[in-house]
Amino acid sequence: MIDFFLNVGQVEQIYTVVDFYTYIKGLEYLICLLLFATFPIFYRYIHSGDDKK
């Protein structure tokens, strides 16, 4: 787990398609976690004005 935090942001040379796919898959998981965390907050923000009417 510590290796993950040390390697975030570092530019690495990718030699094979498997390495590229693994790298992209990791970024995709991080983006999905970010979206899953922010969507409920955004949804509450959008629908918070409905209570005042």
DSSP file (Angstrom, degrees, kcal/mol; ACC not computed):
  #  RESIDUE AA STRUCTURE BP1 BP2  ACC     N-H-->O    O-->H-N    N-H-->O    O-->H-N    TCO  KAPPA ALPHA  PHI   PSI    X-CA   Y-CA   Z-CA
    1    1 A M     >        0   0    0      0, 0.0     4,-1.4     0, 0.0     3,-0.1   0.000 360.0 360.0 360.0 -38.0    0.0    0.0    0.0
    2    2 A I  H  >  +     0   0    0      1,-0.2     4,-1.8     2,-0.2     5,-0.2   0.868 360.0  58.3 -67.8 -34.8    2.9    2.4    0.8
    3    3 A D  H  > S+     0   0    0      1,-0.2     4,-1.8     2,-0.2    -1,-0.2   0.864 101.2  56.9 -61.6 -34.8    4.4    1.6   -2.6
    4    4 A F  H  > S+     0   0    0      1,-0.2     4,-1.0     2,-0.2    -1,-0.2   0.941 108.2  45.4 -61.2 -47.1    1.2    2.8   -4.3
    5    5 A F  H  < S+     0   0    0     -4,-1.4    -1,-0.2     1,-0.2    -2,-0.2   0.814 112.2  52.1 -69.1 -29.1    1.4    6.2   -2.6
    6    6 A L  H  < S+     0   0    0     -4,-1.8    -1,-0.2     1,-0.2    -2,-0.2   0.822 112.4  45.8 -73.0 -30.5    5.1    6.5   -3.4
    7    7 A N  H >< S+     0   0    0     -4,-1.8     3,-1.7    -5,-0.2     2,-0.2   0.578  82.9 111.8 -91.0 -10.0    4.4    5.8   -7.1
    8    8 A V  T 3< S+     0   0    0     -4,-1.0     3,-0.1     1,-0.3    -3,-0.0  -0.471  87.6  13.3 -66.8 128.2    1.4    8.1   -7.6
    9    9 A G  T 3  S+     0   0    0      1,-0.3     2,-0.3    -2,-0.2    -1,-0.3   0.300  95.2 124.7  91.4  -9.8    2.4   11.0   -9.9
   10   10 A Q    <   -     0   0    0     -3,-1.7     2,-0.6     1,-0.0    -1,-0.3  -0.657  60.7-128.6 -84.9 140.0    5.6    9.4  -11.1
   11   11 A V        -     0   0    0     -2,-0.3     2,-0.3    -3,-0.1    -3,-0.0  -0.775  30.5-171.3 -88.3 123.2    6.1    9.0  -14.8
   12   12 A E        -     0   0    0     -2,-0.6     2,-0.4    -5,-0.0    -5,-0.0  -0.867  26.9-113.4-116.0 149.5    7.0    5.5  -15.7
   13   13 A Q        -     0   0    0     -2,-0.3     2,-0.6     2,-0.0    -2,-0.0  -0.687  29.5-151.8 -79.3 127.8    8.2    4.1  -19.0
   14   14 A I        +     0   0    0     -2,-0.4     3,-0.0     1,-0.1    -1,-0.0  -0.908  20.9 171.8-106.9 122.5    5.6    1.6  -20.3
   15   15 A Y        +     0   0    0     -2,-0.6     2,-0.3     1,-0.0    -1,-0.1   0.739  58.4  39.0-102.6 -27.9    7.0   -1.2  -22.5
   16   16 A T  S  > S-     0   0    0      1,-0.1     4,-1.9     0, 0.0     5,-0.1  -0.803  75.6-117.9-125.4 164.8    4.1   -3.6  -23.0
   17   17 A V  H  > S+     0   0    0     -2,-0.3     4,-2.7     1,-0.2     5,-0.2   0.847 115.2  57.0 -66.7 -34.7    0.4   -3.4  -23.7
   18   18 A V  H  > S+     0   0    0      2,-0.2     4,-2.4     1,-0.2    -1,-0.2   0.910 106.8  48.0 -64.8 -42.1   -0.2   -5.3  -20.4
   19   19 A D  H  > S+     0   0    0      2,-0.2     4,-2.2     1,-0.2    -1,-0.2   0.909 112.7  49.3 -63.1 -41.7    1.7   -2.6  -18.4
   20   20 A F  H  X S+     0   0    0     -4,-1.9     4,-2.5     2,-0.2    -2,-0.2   0.922 111.5  48.4 -63.3 -44.6   -0.3    0.1  -20.2
   21   21 A Y  H  X S+     0   0    0     -4,-2.7     4,-2.6     1,-0.2    -2,-0.2   0.897 111.2  50.4 -63.8 -41.1   -3.6   -1.6  -19.5
   22   22 A T  H  X S+     0   0    0     -4,-2.4     4,-1.8     2,-0.2    -1,-0.2   0.904 111.9  47.8 -63.6 -41.4   -2.7   -2.1  -15.8
   23   23 A Y  H  X S+     0   0    0     -4,-2.2     4,-1.9     2,-0.2    -2,-0.2   0.923 114.2  45.5 -65.0 -45.6   -1.8    1.5  -15.5
   24   24 A I  H  X S+     0   0    0     -4,-2.5     4,-2.5     1,-0.2    -2,-0.2   0.876 110.2  54.9 -66.3 -37.9   -4.9    2.7  -17.2
   25   25 A K  H  X S+     0   0    0     -4,-2.6     4,-2.1     1,-0.2    -1,-0.2   0.895 107.2  50.4 -64.0 -39.5   -7.1    0.4  -15.1
   26   26 A G  H  X S+     0   0    0     -4,-1.8     4,-1.8     2,-0.2    -1,-0.2   0.907 111.3  47.7 -64.1 -41.9   -5.6    1.8  -11.9
   27   27 A L  H  X S+     0   0    0     -4,-1.9     4,-2.3     1,-0.2    -2,-0.2   0.886 109.5  54.3 -65.7 -37.9   -6.4    5.3  -13.0
   28   28 A E  H  X S+     0   0    0     -4,-2.5     4,-2.6     1,-0.2    -2,-0.2   0.909 106.6  51.0 -62.9 -42.0   -9.9    4.3  -14.0
   29   29 A Y  H  X S+     0   0    0     -4,-2.1     4,-2.3     1,-0.2    -1,-0.2   0.900 110.1  49.8 -62.7 -40.3  -10.5    2.9  -10.5
   30   30 A L  H  X S+     0   0    0     -4,-1.8     4,-2.0     2,-0.2    -2,-0.2   0.905 111.5  48.3 -65.3 -40.7   -9.4    6.1   -8.9
   31   31 A I  H  X S+     0   0    0     -4,-2.3     4,-2.5     2,-0.2    -2,-0.2   0.909 111.1  51.0 -65.5 -41.4  -11.6    8.2  -11.2
   32   32 A C  H  X S+     0   0    0     -4,-2.6     4,-2.8     1,-0.2     5,-0.2   0.914 109.4  49.9 -63.0 -42.7  -14.6    5.9  -10.4
   33   33 A L  H  X S+     0   0    0     -4,-2.3     4,-1.7     1,-0.2    -1,-0.2   0.898 110.6  50.8 -62.2 -39.5  -14.0    6.2   -6.7
   34   34 A L  H  X S+     0   0    0     -4,-2.0     4,-2.0     2,-0.2    -2,-0.2   0.927 113.0  45.0 -63.6 -44.9  -13.9   10.0   -7.1
   35   35 A L  H  X S+     0   0    0     -4,-2.5     4,-2.3     1,-0.2    -2,-0.2   0.898 111.6  52.1 -66.9 -40.4  -17.1   10.1   -9.0
   36   36 A F  H  < S+     0   0    0     -4,-2.8    -1,-0.2     1,-0.2    -2,-0.2   0.823 113.0  46.5 -65.4 -29.7  -18.9    7.7   -6.6
   37   37 A A  H  X S+     0   0    0     -4,-1.7     4,-0.5    -5,-0.2    -1,-0.2   0.854 117.5  40.7 -79.6 -35.3  -17.8    9.9   -3.7
   38   38 A T  H  X S+     0   0    0     -4,-2.0     4,-2.5    -5,-0.2     5,-0.2   0.744  98.8  73.0 -88.4 -23.2  -18.9   13.2   -5.3
   39   39 A F  H  X S+     0   0    0     -4,-2.3     4,-2.8     1,-0.2     5,-0.2   0.926  96.4  48.6 -61.5 -46.6  -22.2   12.2   -6.9
   40   40 A P  H  > S+     0   0    0      0, 0.0     4,-2.2     0, 0.0    -1,-0.2   0.886 112.8  49.6 -60.9 -35.8  -24.2   11.9   -3.7
   41   41 A I  H  X S+     0   0    0     -4,-0.5     4,-2.0     2,-0.2    -2,-0.2   0.931 113.2  45.8 -66.1 -44.9  -22.9   15.4   -2.6
   42   42 A F  H  X S+     0   0    0     -4,-2.5     4,-2.4     2,-0.2    -1,-0.2   0.895 111.3  53.0 -63.8 -40.8  -23.8   16.9   -6.0
   43   43 A Y  H  X S+     0   0    0     -4,-2.8     4,-2.2     1,-0.2    -2,-0.2   0.914 110.1  47.4 -62.6 -44.2  -27.2   15.2   -5.9
   44   44 A R  H  X S+     0   0    0     -4,-2.2     4,-0.6    -5,-0.2    -1,-0.2   0.885 111.4  52.0 -64.7 -37.7  -28.0   16.6   -2.5
   45   45 A Y  H >< S+     0   0    0     -4,-2.0     3,-0.6     2,-0.2     4,-0.4   0.916 111.4  46.2 -64.2 -43.4  -26.9   20.0   -3.6
   46   46 A I  H >< S+     0   0    0     -4,-2.4     3,-0.5     1,-0.2    -2,-0.2   0.901 119.4  39.8 -66.7 -41.5  -29.1   20.0   -6.7
   47   47 A H  H >< S+     0   0    0     -4,-2.2     3,-0.7     1,-0.2     4,-0.4   0.364  90.7  88.3 -93.3   5.3  -32.2   18.7   -4.8
   48   48 A S  G X< S+     0   0    0     -4,-0.6     3,-0.7    -3,-0.6     4,-0.3   0.789  81.8  60.5 -73.7 -25.8  -31.7   20.9   -1.6
   49   49 A G  G X  S+     0   0    0     -3,-0.5     3,-0.7    -4,-0.4     4,-0.5   0.652  87.6  74.4 -74.3 -15.4  -33.7   23.8   -3.2
   50   50 A D  G X  S+     0   0    0     -3,-0.7     3,-0.6     1,-0.2    -1,-0.2   0.779  86.7  61.7 -69.8 -26.6  -36.8   21.6   -3.5
   51   51 A D  G <  S+     0   0    0     -3,-0.7    -1,-0.2    -4,-0.4    -2,-0.2   0.776  96.9  59.1 -70.6 -26.0  -37.5   21.8    0.3
   52   52 A K  G <         0   0    0     -3,-0.7    -1,-0.2    -4,-0.3    -2,-0.2   0.697 360.0 360.0 -78.4 -19.4  -37.9   25.6    0.2
   53   53 A K    <         0   0    0     -3,-0.6    -1,-0.2    -4,-0.5    -2,-0.1   0.471 360.0 360.0 -80.3 360.0  -40.8   25.6   -2.3
